[in-house]
Every structure is written in C-alpha cells, then in structure tokens.
Amino acid sequence: MSSLFFLIAWLSNTFFLFGTLALLIQGALALLPVKNYRLRAFARLIPGIALLLMPLLSKLKIGQFLNPLSCEGWLQKALIYWLPTLKSYITLPKELLREQLPLEPVASIVSVLVSLFVVTTAVLFLGKLFQIILALASMRKLVRKSKEFSQVIDNPELVYKLKAYKVRILLSDAIVIPMAIGSRTILISKRALDVLTSDELEAVIAHELAHLLAKDPWVHLFHELLRAFFWWIPMKRWLKKTEEEQEIACDQAAEMYQEEKIAAALIKIARLTEKEEREDFTPFCALVKKSSFLMLRLEMILGVNRIQESKFWRGVVPLLAGPLVLLSCTI
C-alpha cells in the first residue's frame, strides 16, 4: 500500500506544482504589458523547470505545499467533518486499521497498478527519446547533403554575429521552410532562396539566428521529453503557447535587422508550404508553421496587434486561482 500512497502523492504533487505555477504565470502575463516576448517565453519555462527540479523541491516540501491534497487544508477538514466514518478510520491505530480493512486482497491490485504506471511512463519516454534520436540522425544526414551558402550578406551587424557565434548557413533542396538546427546551423531552402529578396533573406537568417542564440531547438527537445515523462499532466497547450512566444521573440529580433522585411518573407514562404501536409516531429525551429498563428505574427510585425489583447478575466481568473490553491493548504 505504501507504493500506492507514494504514487498518488507523486502524481498529485507534480500536477499541482505545474498547474499552480502555470496559473500564476498566465495571470501575470495576461495582466502585465510585457512587450519583450523572449522574457514571456522564458517565464513560461518555469513550470517545466520546476518539474525537472522535483527531487529537490520534494526535500523542501514545496510540491506538497502547492498540493491541497497533501496537507491539512480545507478539503481534508471538510472530508473528515462530513464523513465521520473516515474520521474513525484515521484515528484508529495501524494494527486495528489492518484488521478493519482487507488490505491483503488489495495488495496485488496495487502492485499491478503501480507496475502499469511505471511501464507506461517508461514506454512513452523511451519511445519519444527514440523518435528524437531518429529525427536528429535524419537532420545530420540532411546537413551533410547540404551545400555552403555563398550569397553575400550586406548587414554588418548580422555578419558580425554570425561570425562571433560561429553559425554556419547551409543551402538545401530537401526542405521548403528555413530552419535552425542544433546550436550553430541554419538551413535555407533553395525554393525559398528563389522567391526572397536579399533583404527578406537577411531577415529570415536573423530570425533563425535568434532561435540559435536563445537555444530554442534544445528547449523544444526538452518540451517533448517533458511531455512524454509527465504524461498525466495536460501541458500540450501550455508548451504550444511557449513555442509561439518564442517565434514572436525571434520576429522581434529580426525586425532589428530588416524592420518589416520578415513579414514579406513569412508570406512568401507560407505560399511555398501551402501544399505541404506533413507535420512530422522535428527537433528544430522552422520559420513558418501551419496555423492561424501566422496571421497574428504578421499583425504584430506590422504593428496592428503589438501585444495580444485578451479579456480581463483571462488574467484575473488564473491570477486568483493560483493563490487559492496555496490558501487551501493554510486555512
């Protein structure tokens, strides 16, 4: 039974740790006019990093503090008050409790459930890890087949950063969308090169360079592994929002080099990808993804919607819900 109680505590602690931090951050970002989207994207990484530091947080009992199911809060007090039978079981000595409850038949079921959980987590995590390894191998193969980018870049600041961070630009006919790979590689498609002007091309390179400098490709890998390991936490929408704000942050960085040329490049590349229907997992950051999010990016680049407008309750509700979880542990 102890293994079952440990499993329940682990599941609830991780769930409420991620959920509470996400509520607080979402509420703060919705109410505060944070124009720096790199800062917003970094703030959204905090719940995931907290899960990664869960062993340390468990020693400090932070996970339990954020979990109203693991402390003597209002929920436990209400259950004990309204269920006197439960209260009598709680006050019984352990020896009498074992006599009152049929623990032996339940022990086998508990072991099966715990084993099933462990196997499920291992299969999902190792499966995602294997998928990432295959994707990285295909990327290395793609890089080896690519040619050196020979076109001259006129922007001196962009040239300086490319040399300072030893970033290489390669030309490939196997892709459609320009993308950042690993830590120091930018792939430009030949088809995109044919439709982009020199200024638009430099804006695209600046966008992908911003991904590399912020380590966004590795953050994407971290998100994929995090979702696979903590599969019981519904974080898909949260991580998608993080990646969207990373894209906007890179658009902001590109505007520093070529102002609004990135908007024209987005439209041209989106036209090239209209017939592309595959959405395979890729361990890199691509310039254009198929979604209505592209329109929002264009609006923000053109200054129509510089900060995403949201209803007041979208900020107030999360900002109030987070502290309520904390208060439930102290009332």
Number of C-alpha atoms within 10 A of each C-alpha: 14 9 13 15 11 12 16 14 17 15 15 20 25 23 20 21 23 21 21 23 21 23 22 19 21 22 22 17 18 20 17 9 11 13 14 13 20 20 13 18 20 13 16 21 17 15 21 21 13 18 19 12 11 19 12 13 16 15 10 11 14 15 26 22 22 27 24 23 20 17 16 13 18 16 16 15 14 10 12 15 12 10 11 11 10 12 14 11 14 12 9 12 9 11 8 10 15 12 9 11 11 10 13 10 9 11 15 11 13 17 14 11 15 16 12 12 13 12 12 15 17 14 14 17 20 15 14 20 16 12 15 18 13 14 17 17 12 13 17 14 11 15 18 11 14 18 14 14 14 9 10 9 14 11 13 10 11 19 15 11 14 17 10 9 13 12 17 15 21 20 22 23 15 13 15 21 21 27 24 26 25 18 20 17 18 28 27 28 20 17 18 23 18 8 14 18 14 15 20 23 22 24 29 30 26 27 28 28 28 22 31 25 15 16 18 24 22 18 18 19 16 15 20 19 19 20 19 21 18 18 15 13 17 13 20 13 8 15 20 13 14 22 18 18 21 23 27 23 22 25 28 24 20 27 18 14 21 17 17 20 22 29 23 16 23 23 14 15 21 20 11 15 14 9 8 11 8 7 8 7 11 18 24 24 26 20 23 19 15 13 8 8 14 19 13 17 23 21 16 17 21 15 11 12 13 14 15 12 10 10 9 11 12 14 20 17 14 21 23 13 16 21 15 14 20 16 15 19 20 13 10
